[in-house]
Amino acid sequence: MATETPVLELRAVDVAYHGDIRILQGMSMAVRPGKITGVIGPNGAGKSTALRTLYGLLKPVAGDVLVDGEVVTGMPPWRFIERGISLVPQNRSLFNELSVEDNLQLACWSFRRDKARVAEALERAYAQFPILKDRRTQYAGAMSGGQQRFLELGRALALQPRAVLLDEPTAMIAPKLAAEIYEFIHGLPKQGITVLLVDQNVRQCVRVADHVYVLELGRNKIDGSASDFTKDADLRNLIAEWVDYRIDA
């Protein structure tokens, strides 16, 4: 049986900052359709750089970025949106002095003249996260960190993406809300949405992901299915070298 073409792919990619500081070195990664692909590794391993490169925010100095098997190296981020790919960055990206609903409407800018579609997009976000509907007139900057993340996720889903890239989605968020976010992420493939999850929370990433890449110093250290990561004692010990806990067997 033929292997499905990845939605997104890096092939032997090098990425450099300031011309000569190589952050990614020969990085290869495939994001399979209908799956959750996790990316883990110690601080400075190049996780966020890999995600930003996949989304056109950084241009490789070597290698290629592909969408649906087509080389798109150098394609600007807004073209990824046109192709149904959304990004939720690690750093907050909301307009704090605008309301929740205004932030959601901005996600609909490309089809803003289609009032019915905009209304449908808003209702989709409110159905996923009822708290957003309750607070739709509230300034985004007045909400808690977890609530703001719900808004960013709702905004990404307003576009009806076929793939979502998530960078540290629960960083600095209370455990209870973080658990809700992971359950939400876990359910996205059932909605037909492919996920790339870059995360420092190794336990949760391995729990929800179908395939996991471990990065080290800008290179692929190892990759495999989530079951490989929970069954392989050597792999658990490798990860335990740079986290404060071990993955449960």
N, C-alpha and C positions, 0 to 999 in steps of 0.2 A: 504494500500500500504506500502510495507516495506521501511524503511528508508535506504538510501544509506550509505554504510560503509565509515567513514571518511578517507580521504587521510592520515591525520596525527591526532594524538590524544595524550593528556596527561590524565592519570587516577590517581587521588589522589596523585600527585607528590610532594615530598619534595626535595628541592635542598639547599645545604649548602655550604658556603665558609669557608675555614679554619677550617673545621671539625664541628663547632658547631654554626655557624651563619646562621640560616635558612632564606633564601631569599624567597623561595616558600614553602607554607605550605598547603598541601592538594589540590593543583591546578589541576583542570580538565578543558579540553578545546578540542573541536573537530573542525577540519578544513574540511568542507564538499566539495566534488568534484564539480567543476564548479562554485564555489561561491567565493566571497571576504569576508574573516573573518577579522574583525578589532579588535585590542586590544588597549585599551586606559587606562589611569590612571595617577595619579600624579607622579612626579619624585620619584624614589625609590620604586615604586609599584611592580616591578619585571617583567615588560613587556619584556625587552630585555633578561632577564634571562630565561623566558618562551620560547622565540624564540630559544635561544641558546641550550636549553635543547631538544626542538623538533628536532633540527638538529644534535644532538649527540656531540655538543661541550662541554656540561656539562652532567655529569652522576647523576641521582637522587640518593638520599640516601634512598628513599622510593617511591613506586608507579612505574608506567610503562609508556614507550613511545611506541606508536603503529604506524605502517605504513600499511595501507590497512587492518586493523584489526589484524595484526600480531605483537606480542610483539617483539620489537627490542631494548629494553633497553640496553645501552652500545655499540650499533653499532657505528662504527667510521663514521665521516662525509663523507668520500669519498664513502662509501657504499650508502649514501643518493643520491649522484650524480648518481650512477649506477641505482638507482631506479627512476630517472627522477625528482629529487627535487633539485632546485637551491636556493642559498642564496645570497642576496645583503646586506652586513652588514652596520651598521650605519657609522663606521669609514672607510675612504677611503682604498681600497684594491688593487689599481692599482700599476703597476710598472712605476713610474714616468719617468724614464730615457729610457723607451722603447716607441716606437711609438704606436699610436692608433691601427694600424693593428697588430703589434706584441702582444699587450695585448689581442686582440680578438683571435689571433692564439693560444695563451697559453690556452685559454678556450677549445680549440679543442685537447688538448694534448692526451687524451685517444684514439682518432681516427686520430692522426696526419699523419699516413701513407696513409690514404684514402684521396687523394688530392681532389677528386671531392666533397666529403662530407665537407671538410674544406672550399673549395671555396663557397659551398652552404651556409654554416654557416655564412661566412663573408657577403655574399650578403643579407642574412636574416637580419643581424644586420644593414647593411647600408640602407636597405629598410625601417626599422623601424625608424632609426635616420639618415637622409641624411647628417646631419652635420658631422657625423663620417666619411663618405666617403670623404667629402670635406677636412677633416683634417687627413686623414689616415696616412700620413707620419710625422705628428707633434708629438712631445713628449707629452705623457699623462699629465705630470706634468705642462706643459705650458698652459693647458686649464683652463677655469673657473670652479668653483665648480659645476655648473649646467651641463656643458658639460662633466665633469668627471663622474657625476652620469649617464648621458645618456650612456657613455661608459660602466659603470658597469652593467647597465640594458641590453645593447646590448650583453655584454659578457655572462650574465646569459642566455639570450635567444638563444645564439649560440648553446647551448646544446639541444635545443628543449625540454625544461622541460615540465612536466605535472603539476608541482606546483612550485611556487616561494614564498620564504619568504623574506619580505622586512622590514628592521629595520630603521625607521625614514628616509624614502627616500628623504625628502625635507628639512632636517635639514640644516640651514645656507645656503639656496639657494634662489636666488632672486625670488620674487613673480611670475613674468611672467613665468620663467622656471619651478617653482614649479607647476603652474597651468597646464602646458603641461605634467608634469610627472603624475599628478593625472588623467588627461584625458587618458593618456596611460594606467595607472593601471586599470582604469574603463573599458577599452576595452579588457583586457586580457582574461576574461572568454569567450568572443566571439571567441577567438583563441583556446579555449579548455584548458586554463591554470587556475588552481586553485591558489588563492592568500591568503597568510596570511600577513596582514599589521599591523605592530606595529607602532603607531604614537602618537605624541604629538599634532598634529593639529586635534583637536577633530572635528571641523566643517567639514573639508574635509574627515576625516576618516568615519564619520557617513554618509556623502553624498554618498561615493562610495561603502561602505560595505553593504553586505546583512545581516550579523549577527555581533553583536558587544559584546565583553567582556569588562567589567570594572573591573580592578584590584585595590586592595588596600592592602598594606602591605603584598604582596605575596599571597593573597587569592582572590578568585572570589567574588567580591562585588555583581555583578548582570550581567546578559547577556540577550540579546534579539535581535529581528530584528531591522533594522535601523528605521522602521516606529514607533516601540515602543519608540525609543529614541527621535523622533521628536514630538510625540504626548503627552508623559507623562510629565506633568509639574514638578512633584516631581523629576523625573529622570533628567530633564534639570537643576533643581536647585542643585541637588547633584553634577553634573558635574561642574556647575558654581562655586562651592566652591574652586576648584583647577585650574581653567583656568580664563583668563582675559576677556572672552566673553561668551555669551550664545549661545546655538544652536538655530537657527531660527526655529520657529514653522511652 
